[in-house]
Amino acid sequence: MGIKPLEVKLGRLSLKTPIIMASGIFSYGEVNLNYIDYKKLGAITTKTMTFNPKKGNPQPRIWETPSGMINCIGLQNPGIKEFIKKKLYSINISGVKTIVSISGENIDEVKRITDLLVKQGVNAIELNLSCPNVNRENMMVSQSPDDTYSFVKAVRDIDGDITLIAKLSPNVTDITETALAAEKGGADVLNLINTVKAVAVDIEKKRIIEGGLSGPAIKPIGLRAVFDVYKKVQIPIIGTGGITTGQDALEYILLGASALGIGSGLFSNPYLIDKIYHYLIKFLKKNNIKKITNATGLLNEKKYKGAEKR
Ligand SMILES: Cc1cc2nc3c(=O)[nH]c(=O)nc-3n(C[C@H](O)[C@H](O)[C@H](O)COP(=O)(O)O)c2cc1C
């Protein structure tokens, strides 16, 4: 077999392309979007699932903003029991890997969820640490390096062949601190970034919409997170935030991402996966680079330092 130029490895998870559908975009395994060319998609991340079912927030849950959108879905999901009963952890699309996103209000919850998923044979878990921790007055878990470490370690310690991804919030002073804590806790992969805390004002109805900002507006924030974290950690990074073109995707790779999370960009362009795929292939050919893995971090200092040593 010849070289597969877009193949990447995240922990033990092998993906045929680095393009991953981000959590919250696809729902669960019951959905099959027939306009997507699944041959170009490496993995799908499920909507985050919690221990107990969640109804989510009242409408409106989506608010358009300049160059982006605010969402406050409120982690609507059927809870772990229904999730397992309906086999929602398995996206039945040949060649596309499933990453199950989970969240818990405390360590005990994430441990119990992981335990149940491992028993079903799930082997890729994304720990959404960008949700409130009840023990810390509703601050997000990944706003604290200590909590980040403890949550990741608790899941890591569960006996099972899991590729563990830690998804971090950008709402911190220095994201390298939580990234290092997740790595120390045993994460195989980091996903940077989740949405950025934001608020919109509905003057008409005299109310506010509190939620997370996504889309092109947050791309520079996501790029910065990847740029800074890549220098400090040894584990691979999924770059997420504001990717709406092939060029955006490549920027993330050049700064240190091994794979790409595609979120709200798919709402405005359902063919975005196709576009990114062709852009990356064209870039490799034009620059005579054999594999996308050789492009990771090319424009980041860490790579230059490594190159000097050789
Ligand atoms: C409608 C919507 C729902 C989301 N739900 C989740 C979720 O359940 N879990 C999660 O980790 N991230 C969730 N996200 C965040 C995305 O996975 C992604 O990290 C973020 O939107 C930034 O990427 P983007 O700018 O490409 O959208 C959601 C985003 C949107 C827009």
The ligand as a Gaussian input file, in Angstrom:
#p B3LYP/6-31G(d) Opt

LIG

0 1
 C      -24.561000      24.492000      18.151000
 C      -23.293000      24.071000      18.817000
 C      -23.311000      23.057000      19.762000
 C      -22.126000      22.652000      20.394000
 N      -22.160000      21.634000      21.296000
 C      -20.996000      21.190000      21.856000
 C      -20.985000      20.090000      22.741000
 O      -22.011000      19.460000      23.019000
 N      -19.791000      19.708000      23.276000
 C      -18.601000      20.336000      22.984000
 O      -17.539000      19.936000      23.479000
 N      -18.585000      21.378000      22.124000
 C      -19.750000      21.815000      21.570000
 N      -19.717000      22.866000      20.697000
 C      -18.420000      23.537000      20.420000
 C      -17.801000      23.038000      19.120000
 O      -17.537000      21.648000      19.165000
 C      -16.499000      23.810000      18.802000
 O      -15.534000      23.542000      19.801000
 C      -16.726000      25.317000      18.762000
 O      -17.962000      25.616000      18.157000
 C      -15.609000      26.046000      17.997000
 O      -15.527000      25.582000      16.676000
 P      -16.219000      26.332000      15.421000
 O      -15.832000      27.764000      15.489000
 O      -15.715000      25.611000      14.211000
 O      -17.695000      26.148000      15.588000
 C      -20.902000      23.294000      20.064000
 C      -20.898000      24.317000      19.112000
 C      -22.057000      24.708000      18.492000
 C      -22.001000      25.811000      17.478000

